[in-house]
Amino acid sequence: MAIVEKITDSQVWKSVFRHPMPKDRRNRVVVMLTNFFLHLHPVSVRKQGIALSYTWCMGGTTFFLFMVEVVTGVLLMFYYRPTLEHAYNDILALRDVTTLGILRELHRWGAHAMVIAVWLHMYRVFLTGSYKPPREFNWVIGVLLLVFTLLLSFTGYLLPWDQLAIWAITVGSNMARATPLMGVEGPGASMLKVNGVSLITSGSDAKFALLGGRSVGEMTLNRFYVLHCVAIPLAAGLLIMIHFWRVRKDGGISGPM
Amino acid sequence: MHNSDLNPAVMSGLGWYYLLAAMLNAAAAAYVAYFEMVSEGASRAGLAPRTRRLPDWLVVSFCTLNGLALLAVLGKSMIGPQAMILAYSLAALANVIVAISAGADAAHHAEAHDAGHGVGAEFAGPSLDDHIPAVGLGRPINRTLWTLVWAIAAVVFQAMGIVYIFNKEFSLPLFIRDAIDYVSGPTTFFLGATAGFAAMIAYRRVFANGIVAWALVNAFLLFFGLSMTDFDFRDIVTKPDNVPIVGMIIFVGFFTWLGLRRAVINDSRMAQGLPNLEELEPEKTLTWPDLVYTELIAMVIQTIVLVIWAVALQAPLEQPASSTSAPNPSKAPWYFLGLQEMLVYFDPWMAGVVLPTMIIVGMMAMPYIDNNKQGNGYYTIEQRKFAYITFQYGWLVLWVVLILLGTFLRGPNWNFFGPYEYWDVHKIIPLNNVNLSDIVWIQMLGTKRPDSIILRELPGIFLLLGYFIVVPPLLGKLFFKKYIEQAGLMRYIVLATLILFMASLPIKMVLRWTINLKYLVYIPEIFFNI
């Protein structure tokens, strides 16, 4: 025990944890205020607000799964190369020979679970009317986060570069071709002409912008890789911060007004 | 065409599946027999202590038998080929013992309980041996009866499991499968889901009852177990990327029930002037430890579940990408299959761009068009019926059900296949859909279609304009007078537009099924088809 005390009394320990173990009421309050990770929470919460049968624990689950995706995703990025030459073989190797290839399973199943968790979180928020004032804007951010979750999952779908991947993305991106005015087969696009030259062609429409080509190819892989690993996670991360901040500012976990 | 249905791996899987189903029902029987049954929000004040307890010998023998079974599984290499049979028999015995003793004790308790309330003895009010139902969920259940029912269910499931584990083949009879395939189709499936949804809302008090919910769980377990004996059903359901959807069905089902139950209880409580469930504990508690520990435990459990899932099930990886050989059917990721299903009824620009945009915009607009101040922070249906029914229909029927349809029942060429039907690439469905312009000019007026595009499509354009311009004021006059007064015209216009877009899908479906309508407006010259 003497060693434990020696460690917890040391200058190093005290510089990290600025309070004793949260065993009494005062320190249970202090820990919430001084710890960076805990300060997302208020010091005290309504009892009914944290009842599992009320919250379903789905918002927290979503965030937990997002963190799982970030950690496993970063580790996978050390291994996987997003090129036509390597993409499929890297995934194959992850499945068959690579140590810790199970990271891919964790990443993929975690992604599916996250989509379901987001839906259930929004379902609960709807059923308890928690989107009503003063939380209207946080619901809007939540809808955006849903869109980002689906986009993250969708862009990740292409990366293994197998039949499942390219044809799912082909089916999905064929919709972009039909965007009104902006897709080559969209209503009204053929009317956008300057001196008889079409502005919207298969080389300049929404689908081309999404795929970086007329069909799913190497540029698509690159584009989806960057979207999946950098652009969307950054945007989603920003919105998550705002979402959490607004939960606190709008009165914490919802309950009867 | 039916492939050979059962093989040893499937039969052993089914054996263990029914073992689990039996264990769930034995647990349900033991719960009803031995545990306190004071439902949410029912008062505990003034209740006499309970006398029935889960007997120690039952706990010990259940755990010992299952422990021995686990040992047998772990020591498979030492015991030999019979180890799994041995393990199975031990676990099955544990289930049967729990089921039988729960049933016997429930009967005994009922007698003792009646004797205590018998002639001469003064009635002392309810005790924790009585079932105290939640407000609004009807009368107490007969504990003896329902213990026996779940115990019998456990024994039946266990018997089915033993049949499979000893390699006796039993498949869902072909005529039943063929009958189910015969009646299923996109029309029956969608209308059935809509009818089920309406029944769930209308009979929500019945549905909220735990007994009914557990009966539904058993029905699902039985349906799933029997269906897994079919090769084609199994082939689709066990595709690795379809496994999350089975999980989604279970989660969405459970939480739909839970939310509905709490809303039913709250509505009854508020009707009686009682505080709702969310108001029962208004006091605050410290975040450390109450919330922080809950979060920690949740994270640990989720990590374990995710790791087991990842170890047990390999992520799918098909043949390397080839832009020349398209798989048939080509499906989008499962969460977009509701949108892909809409492609049957709308062109890509509607199904893939306009309607998804409307879904997102509509969801964002929700807090601004829902001006109902009630129902903020607690479960309720009565106080926000319109919002509840609209959202639930959109979410459960137009989103979840369409995903199930798109995943499990749409095969090659996006044709419909019954749950037990072979996905035949050459299945031919006659397409005899016609455009509105053909119906009006050729079938009704008996002339040839006019050459002018505008004139040709005038009926469709007329209907469409009517839908978006005439219907909103009409609805506003008839149903939304109060809403427009309170929320203003602007909000009403947004609301009406969103509702019209949402309703356009079922309307188009009905038009397709009844008059084989392909497009209301068909102007392929500018890709404007609706």
Interface residues (C-beta under 8 A of the other chain):
Chain A: P22 R25 R28 V29 V31 M32 L38 H41 P42 V43 S44 V45 R46 K47 Q48 I50 A51 L52 S53 Y54 W56 C57 G60 T61 F64 L65 V68 Y88 I91 L92 R95 I102 R104 E105 L106 R108 W109 G110 H112 A113 V115 I116 W119 L120 Y123 R124 F126 L127 T128 G129 S130 Y131 K132 P133 R135 E136 W139 V140 V143 L144 L146 V147 L150 S153 F154 Y157 P160 W161 D162 Q163 L164 A165 I166 W167 A168 T170 V171 G172 N174 M175 A176 R177 A178 T179 P180 G183 E185 G186 P187 G188 A189 S190 M191 S215 V216 G217 S254 G255 P256 M257
Chain B: E40 D241 P244 G247 M248 F251 V252 F255 L258 G259 R262 A263 N276 L277 E278 E279 L280 E281 P282 E283 K284 T285 L286 T287 W288 P289 D290 L291 V292 T294 E295 A298 M299 Q302 L306 V307 W309 A310 V311 L313 Q314 A315 P316 L317 E318 Q319 P320 A321 S322 S323 S325 A326 P327 S330 K331 A332 P333 Y335 F336 L339 Q340 D347 P348 W349 A351 G352 V353 V354 I360 M363 M364 M366 P367 Y368 D370 N372 K373 Q374 G375 N376 G377 Y378 Y379 T380 R384 Y388 F391 W395 E525 I526 F527 F528
